[in-house]
């Protein structure tokens, strides 16, 4: 399953910068994993940028970790 990061802006909108990044499933970019509805016009980034220092929604990040296999070779029973 592929994911994307979608921006949530603060009170100043896009001009004020990204407040937090949410994770969405690529097939449903309007629904963040945490349940927040994401507007169509917000900035989108690749899921490869998750964990690179961007401020991400904690709930989205937790759910993302359950959906994406990390270090699969380290788990003999995966």
N, C-alpha and C positions, 0 to 999 in steps of 0.2 A: 504494500500500500504506500502510495506517495503522499507527502504532506507539503505544506507551504507555511511560511510565516507571514502574518498579516499585522499591520500596524494599528495600534490604538493611539490616538492623539489626545493631548490634554486640552484644556479649555481654549487655547489659542488656535486649535486646529493644526493642520499640517505645518503652518508657519512656525509653530512653537516646538516642533520636533516630536519624535515618537515618545510616548509615555511608557508603553510596554508592547511587546510583541506577543501575538497569540498564534497558536498552531491550529491549522485547519487541514482537513483531508482534501486532497487535490480535487476530488469529484464534487465537493460541497464547500466552496470557498467562502460562503456567507455564514457558516456555522463554525465557530471556534470550538475546540474540544471541551472547553470550560462551560460552554453554553451561550456565550456572548454572540450576538448577531454582528457580523462584520459588514460595514458598508462596501459597496463595489469599488468605490474610488480610492480606497486606502492603498498605501504602498505594500507590495508583495515581495518577499524574498524567498530564496531557495531554502529547503529544510537543511541543507549542508551548513547553513550559518547558525543553526541552533547549537548552543553550547560554546560559541566563540566569543562570548563576552557581551552579547546583546542582552538587554534587560527583558526577560521573558516572563510571561504569566506562569506562576508556580503551578497552578492547577493544570494548565495545558501541558506544561513540561512533564508533570507526573504521569499524565495519561499518555503522552507521546512515548515515554519510556516503556510503557506496557505494550504499545503497538509496534515498536521498531526493535528488531533484534540487535543488541549491542554485544560485541565480543562473543559472537556465537561459538567460535572455536574454543573458548575457555570453559564452556559448559558441556560436559560429555553427554548429558541427558537431554539436550535441546532437540 
